[in-house]
């Protein structure tokens, strides 16, 4: 999948997590660790599954 699309999705997840922590005050005990793991996995997926939109050529 294109790296730009995955990065956009990961950024949206990160922003939603930040808003969720700010809005849901009483449930931070659960939201913080679970949301942190989800955000971390989203950014790891960008690095693992993201493909550049152009191929790099190695010139000798």
N, C-alpha and C positions, 0 to 999 in steps of 0.2 A: 504494500500500500504506500502511497505517496507520503513522504515524511512531513510535508506541510500540513496535510489533512490530519495526520496523527498528532502533530504538535498542537494544532488548533483544538482538537478534542481534549487533549491532555490539559491545555490551558483552561478550557471551559470547565473541566472537572475540578481543577485547582481553584478556580474562582468560585464555583458553587460550594466547594468545601469551606472556603473562607467565609462566605456569606452564611453558611449553615452554622458555623461555629459562633458567629456573631449574633445570629438570631435565636438559636436554640440554647438558651443559657442553662437550663436545668438538666439537659441531657449531654453535657460535654464529656462526662466520664466514658460514654460509649462512642460518641461521635469522634472524639479526638484520635483514639488508636485505630478505629476502623477506617475513618476517612483518611488518615495518614497513610495507611497501607494501600488504599485505593488510589490515592494520588501518586504514591511511589510506583505502583504497578503501571499506572498510565504513562509515566515518564520513561520507565524501563521499556515499555512496549514501543515507544517512539524510537528508542535506540536500537532495539532488536529487530523490529518488523518494518521500520521505515526504510524506504528505498529512495535514493536520490533520483531526481527526474532527468538527469543526464548521466551518461556513462563517462567515466574517466579513462583516458588512454595513457598508458605508460610508454613513454618514448625512450628508446635506448640511445 
